[in-house]
Amino acid sequence: MTVYQVMDNLKSFILDAVKEAHLTTKNNEGKIPSVILGYLDPLDSEKDEKEDFPYIIIRYMDDQSEGDSSNLKLKLIFGVYSEDFLGWVDVLHLFELVKIAILKRPVFDFYTIDKPIKSSIPEEQPYPYFYGFMDLNLTIPQIQVEGV
């Protein structure tokens, strides 16, 4: 399984974990967080930045091969929009939904999410946007070269 396939599989898992989290948007509507691999799409001039929120980005950080397995580091970036200064609570809620889902099932078909799972919310937040980060360490199978 490639790193991209692991990330894509984790995306589906996280989407399922947060499917009941309807967070308020700028239009005062409930929206399930988007789960995105890598980076947000660049905004076009007619699109309001607030439309991207809420979201969870799964970002590749690095990986290292050792023996029969590889260690993969991913960073989850949580972003919410909140006009009531309580956006940090929404970020914390998303943290907990994802952590609970992982702790219930840390072993997947081709990879394992290892402890510790580290989460943080920076002190400074660019109101009305609120952000948080979660660091995940995964163990994945070593890529095998065929014919060797």
N, C-alpha and C positions, 0 to 999 in steps of 0.2 A: 504494500500500500504506500503510495507516495504521500509526501507532506500535504500537497494540495487535497488529495482525497481524504486525508484525516481531517483537515480543516473543513471541508465540505460536509463530511459526516457530522462533525461537531456542530456545524451551523444548523443542521436539521434537528439535532438533539436540543440545542438552546432554543430554537423556535418553538419546539414542543414545551419546553420548560416555562416559557413566558407567555404562552398563548392566552392565558387568562388575565394578563396584566394590561388593562386598558388605561393608559396614561393620558392625561389631558393635553391637548394640543393648543396652539394659539387661537384656534377657532372654537375652543371649549368643547371639543369632541373627544371621545375616547379612541385611542389608537394603540394597537399592539406594536411593540418595538420591532423595527426592521432589524434583521441580523445580516450583516454585510461582511464579506471577506475582503481583507486588505485595507481599502481606503474608501471614503465617500466619493461619489462622483463629483467632478467639478460642477459648481452651480452655474446655470446660465443666467443671463442678466434679468430675465423675467421671473425667475423662480425665487421665492422668498426662502432664505436660509432656515427659517423656523419649520418649514415643511419636512425637513430631514428628521426632526425629532419626533418621538424618541427612537433611539437606535442602540445597537450593540455591534461594535466592530470587532472582528476576530483578526488580529494582526500577527503575522509571522515575526518572530524576533531573531531566533537562531536555532541551529540544531547541531548535534555532535554525535558522531558514530563511534561506538565502542563495542567490540566483541560481537555478540549476536543481536544487539539492539542499538537503537539510536535514541538520544534524548532530544526532545523538541520543546522549545519555549515559545509560548503564545501569550499575547497580551490582549485582554478583552477591554475595550474602551466603551463605557456606558455614557450616553448623552441623553439628557432630558431637557424639556422646556417647561419652566414654571414661573408664573408671575407672582406667586405668593411667598417667595423666599424659602419654601419648603421642598424645593427640588432635590435637595440632598436626601430627603426621606424617600423619594421615588427611586433614586440611585441605590440607596440601601436596600429597598424592597427588591429591586432587580438582582442585586448581589445575592440576597438570600434565596430567591427562586432558583438561580443558577447553581449556587452551592448545594442546596438541598437536593436538587436533581443529580448533581455529580456524586454527592455522598451516598445517595441511594444506589448508584450504578457507576462506580469508578472504573470498571473493567468493561471494555467494548470488544467487538470482534477482533480488531487488529491493533488496538492500542489501549493503554492504561493512563488515566489521569492520576498523577502522584500527589501526595501531600508533601509539603503544606500548600494550601491554596491561599494566596495573599491578596487582600483587597485594600484599596485606599481611596480616600476622597480628599483631594487637595484642599487646603484651608482657603485659598483664594479661588473664588468662582466668578465667572463672567456673567453675572445676573443679566437676563433671566435664563441663561443656560447653565446647567449643572452637569458636572462630569465626575466619573469615577473610573478606577482601573482595577483589573483583576489579573494576576499573573498565574499562568498555568504551566506546569511541567508535565510533559507526557513522555511515556516510553512507547516507542514504536518499533516494529521489526526492522532489522537491517535490510537494506536493499540488496538483493542477490543478483549477481552477474551470471547470466546463463552461459553455459558452455565452458565454464572455468573449473 
